[in-house]
């Protein structure tokens, strides 16, 4: 069954501009979302999702009430929710294998919704801008096509991507919204930034930089964040990259150098340093081949638990 807007199938043979004109409420909703200032989301009750990660949970979750991600330039943040069960998935897509990723998040939400007779699947797409290489537009099209290929009806509710998330300043284009959060209890979606992106921020970023596929990081049944085990070999030319100045790193390791947030280079340097320190994570990080497991403590913050206590 297809991707639907207001009950009508989206015509993917036409440019996305035509779709926006055919459904002006999507543009109005994007305008409303863009007009909201980004809220600072504190770590309590938050599950932060990095690039090429996803997490799914339900309103019954006693540990996590907010799913969120940011630092998206050409990337898109996708929220998929079942209105009956309230099962909600958030992922941060970069176009690496969009069709497989959409199938994965569809399965994850459906696994919490099978017993619910009522409700429908709704998708919210946010991110990207009018970048020079048109990577955002390509990813927008990939996501629309991937959802349209699903066997179930999927209703497109929020469409704040690419041209609808673009601002221009002195002939340079930028995204308006870099990050969003979804309240799993209320289904509210809002622009957001996150002072804390952990735990294991460098480890998770290293996993992405070494070419990882989309990875599920959360077990909602046990309310545990599970990182790894991840394996990679020595990162090519890591010393070379660490010797480069900020401009070189920005130019060569970003899909959109002029639009990156200010901390992009320091984040990449930190990840590269981590990769240099851990060329063989099977030895230094995961010698027992078990994930690093975290649970929320009484303050609502992630705390590592020993795997032998699970």
N, C-alpha and C positions, 0 to 999 in steps of 0.2 A: 504494500500500500504506500501511497506517496507522502511527500511533504506538503502540508496544507497551510494556507493562510485564510482565516475566516471560513473554513470549510471547503475552500476551493483549492485545487491542486496548483502548485507553483509551476509556471511555464519556464523551465530552465533553458529552453532554446532562445529565450530573449535575454537581452542584457539586464543586469541587476537594476539599473536605473529605471527600466520599464516596470519591473516588479514594484519598486518603491512608488512610482507614480500610480500604479494600479491599486496600491494599498496604502493610501496616505496616512492611515493610523499608525503604521510602522514608523514612518518618519516622525510623526508627532511624539510617539513613545521614545524614540531615540533622542529627540530634542529635549524631552523632559529629563531623561537620564543624564544627558550631557550637561544640563543646567545645574545639576546637583554638585556641590563641592565634595571632594573625596573625603570620606570619613577615615580617621585613624583608628584602626582596629587593634586593640590590645590583645596579648596572647591568651588571656583567660577564655576558655571555651572555643578557641580558634584552632582549626586545622588548616595550615598553610600548604598550598599545592604548588610545587615548582613546575617548570617547563617539562613536558613529556611525563607528567605524573597525573593520576586521577585518584579521586576518593569519592566514595558513595556512602551515605548514611540515611537515617530516617529521623522523624521528629521524636521517636522514642529514645534516641541516644542520650544517655545521661552525662556524657563527657564532652561531646562536640555539638555546639549550636551554630557555629559559623564556619563555612568553607570559603576560602579566598585565594586569590593569586594576583600578582601584579608584574610590573616590568615587561609588559607585552607591547612591542612596537609593531612589527609585521605579524606577530603571533595573534591568535584569537583565543579568548577564554570562552568556554562552552559550559552552559548549565543545562542539564537535562533532568526533568522532574516529572514524576508520576503524580497527578493530582489526587488520585484515590489513596494511595499508600503514603504519599508525601516523600517517598524515596527520592533523594536528590544527589546528583553527581556533578562535580565540577572538575574540569580538565583544562589544561593549558596546551593548545595545539600549535605546532610550528610547521605543519605541512610535510612531515617526514614520511607518514604512511596513513593519510587521512581516512581512507576507506576502512582499513583494519581497525583504526582507533575508534571510529564511530560505532562499528559493530561491537567492539569491546565495551564501550560505555553503555550502549543499548542493553547488552546482556546483563551488565552489572545492575542497572536500575530495574530491569524486569525480574531479576532474581529476588528482589524485595517486594515485588508487586503482583506476583502470580496469583496469590490468594484473594486479591482485591478485584471484585467484579466491576466496580464502577471506577470512573476516572479516565484520564487520557494522558498521553505523553506530550509534554511541552518542552520546547527548546528555546534557549536564549543565547544569542551570539553577540559578543562584544569584543572589539579590538581592531587592530590594523588602521591604516590611513592611506592616503594617496602617495605611496612611496615611489621613487624613481624607477625601481625595477619591477613594479607592479606585483610584488610578491604577496601583498595583502589581498589584492583582487583575485589572484590565483587561489589563495587559501579560502577566501569566501566562496568561490565557485566550487572548490573541492568539497567543502563542508555541506553546501546545499545539495550537491549531487549525491554525496554519501548518505545523507538523511533521506533523500528521495528514493534511494535504493532499498531502504529497510522494509521488511515484510509488514510492519505495523504502521498505522497512521502516526505521524509526528506533526504536531502543530507548532508552527513558527510564531512565537509570541513577541520576542524582542530581537531586533535586527539593527544593532548599532555598530556597524563594521565599515571599514574602508572609507568610502566617500561620506558616510554618515557619522564618522568618528574623526574627521579631518579638520585641522585648522592650519592656516598659513600665516607665516610671519617673515617678512622680508624675503619673499619668494622661496622660503623653506617650509616644507610640510611637516607637521607633527600630529601624533594622535592626541585627541582630547582626553580620552579615558585610557589610562595605562593599566588599571587594575580594578577588579570588582570583588564583592563578597556577596554571598547568599546566606540569609538566615534560614536554617533548615526548619525551624519551628513555624515561622510565619510566611516563608517563601519570598520575602522581600529581597530584591537585588539592588545594590547601590554601589557607586564608585568608592574605591577604598585604597588605602595604603597600609602597610604592615611594618611596624618597627622591628618585629621579630619574625624571621622566616625559617626558623629551625623547627625541630632539632636537626643536627647533622647537615647543616646547610651546605658546607663544602663537599661533603661526601656525596650528597644527592646531586649537586651541580657537576661534580666530576663524572658521575654516572651518565649524565646527559652529554657532556663534552666528549666522552669516549664512544658516543653513538648508540646509546641505549634506546630500546623501543619504549612505547608508552607502558608505564608501570603502575599497578594498583598499590597504594601505600597504606591502606587502612582496612582493618577488619572490624566492621560495625557490630558484629555479633559479640566479639570480646572487648570492643572499644579499645583496640590496640593499634598504635601506629607501628608499622613494621618496615624497617629499612634494610634492604638487602636479603640474602647475601649478594653482593655485586662483585664481578670479576672483570679485570682488564689487564692488558700488558703495559709496558712502559709507554708513556705518551710521546708521540713523535716530536722531536725538536723542542722539547719543553724548555731546555736551557736557552735556546734561541729566542723563544717567545718571551721568557722572563727578562731577557736583556733589552727588549724593545721599549721604546718610549711610549707614552700614553697614546699619542696620535697614531702610531703604527698598529697598536693593539685595537684601537677603535676602528681604524680603517679596514683591517683584515679579519677581525673576528666578530664583526657585527653585520647583520643584514641591512641595517639602516643607521650608519654612523652619525648622521646629523641629528637624529631623533632620539638617541638613547638617553635614559635618565643619568643624572650626574655620577652615580655610583657604579656605572657599568664597568669601567676599567678596573677599579679596585676589586670588584667582585670577580672578574676574570683572572686577575693576578692572584687572588686568594685561592681560586680553584686550581690554577696551574701549579701554584706552590704545593697544594695538597697532593696533586698528581705526582709531583716530583718526590714528595716525601713517602708516597705509597705507590711505587711502581707495580707492586704485586699485592693487591688487597687480600688475596687468598691467604697470604702469610701474615700481614700486619693488621688487617681489620676483621677478617672472617676466617680465622684458622679452624674454627669448629664447624664452618659451613652453615651457621645459624644466623637468622636476622637479628639486627639490633632492635629491641622491642621497647616501646614507650607507652605509658598510660598517664592519663591526667591525674594529678594529685589533688588534695583537698582544696588547694588554691586555684585549681583549674589550669595548671601548667604541666607540660610534659615532663615526665620523670622516667629515666631508664630503669627497666626491671630485668633481673637476671633471667635468662631463658630457662634455667633449671627450676625456677619457681612457677613456671607457667603450667 
